Amino acid sequence: MAKQINVSKKDPRLLFGSNLAKLRKEIGISQEQLALESGIARSYLGGVERGQRNIAIINICKLAEALKLDPSELLKFNSDKL
């Protein structure tokens, strides 16, 4: 049986993932394209966007570089939700 994980809507993994997906879509690239350009597995990237993965800073930097953004842009989410 799969392990059930209780995740709050205030969880920074969810907020980061939601922000990443929003920025990626605004730029107009697919998850697969971002995965290829960043060198991060598409399945891992999907987990990050769903808030299921606790992403490392090195991967945040890889994603930011592929999106042509400053890494800080990926961390700009509504902090009062925390």
C-alpha positions as CSV (number, residue, x, y, z in Angstrom):
1,M,0.0,0.0,0.0
2,A,1.3,3.5,-0.9
3,K,2.3,5.7,2.0
4,Q,-0.2,8.6,2.5
5,I,1.5,12.0,3.1
6,N,-0.4,14.8,4.8
7,V,0.6,18.1,3.1
8,S,-0.6,21.5,4.2
9,K,-1.6,24.0,1.6
10,K,0.9,26.3,3.4
11,D,3.7,23.8,2.7
12,P,6.6,25.6,0.9
13,R,7.0,22.6,-1.4
14,L,3.5,23.2,-2.7
15,L,4.0,27.0,-3.0
16,F,7.3,26.6,-4.8
17,G,5.9,23.9,-7.2
18,S,2.9,26.0,-8.0
19,N,5.0,29.1,-8.6
20,L,7.4,27.0,-10.8
21,A,4.5,25.7,-12.9
22,K,3.0,29.1,-13.3
23,L,6.3,30.7,-14.4
24,R,7.0,27.8,-16.8
25,K,3.6,28.1,-18.4
26,E,3.9,31.9,-18.7
27,I,7.2,31.4,-20.6
28,G,5.4,28.9,-22.7
29,I,7.4,25.7,-22.4
30,S,6.4,22.2,-21.5
31,Q,7.5,20.2,-18.5
32,E,9.4,17.9,-20.8
33,Q,11.2,20.8,-22.5
34,L,12.2,22.3,-19.1
35,A,13.4,19.0,-18.0
36,L,15.6,18.6,-21.1
37,E,17.0,22.1,-20.8
38,S,17.7,21.9,-17.1
39,G,19.1,18.3,-17.1
40,I,16.4,17.3,-14.5
41,A,14.3,14.2,-15.0
42,R,10.8,15.0,-16.2
43,S,9.2,12.7,-13.5
44,Y,11.2,14.5,-10.8
45,L,10.2,17.9,-12.2
46,G,6.5,16.8,-12.1
47,G,6.9,15.8,-8.5
48,V,8.4,19.2,-7.7
49,E,5.5,21.0,-9.4
50,R,3.0,18.9,-7.4
51,G,4.8,19.7,-4.2
52,Q,5.9,16.1,-3.6
53,R,9.6,16.7,-3.8
54,N,11.9,18.8,-1.5
55,I,14.1,20.4,-4.2
56,A,17.7,21.1,-3.6
57,I,19.2,24.6,-4.2
58,I,21.4,23.3,-7.0
59,N,18.2,22.2,-8.9
60,I,16.5,25.5,-8.2
61,C,19.5,27.1,-9.9
62,K,19.4,24.7,-12.9
63,L,15.7,25.4,-13.4
64,A,16.2,29.2,-13.1
65,E,19.0,29.1,-15.7
66,A,16.8,27.0,-18.1
67,L,13.9,29.5,-17.6
68,K,16.3,32.5,-18.0
69,L,15.2,33.8,-14.6
70,D,17.0,34.8,-11.4
71,P,16.7,31.9,-8.9
72,S,15.0,34.3,-6.5
73,E,12.0,34.5,-8.9
74,L,11.3,30.9,-8.2
75,L,11.1,31.6,-4.5
76,K,8.7,34.5,-4.8
77,F,5.4,33.1,-3.5
78,N,2.9,34.5,-1.1
79,S,4.8,34.2,2.2
80,D,1.7,34.9,4.3
81,K,0.5,31.4,3.2
82,L,3.4,29.9,5.2
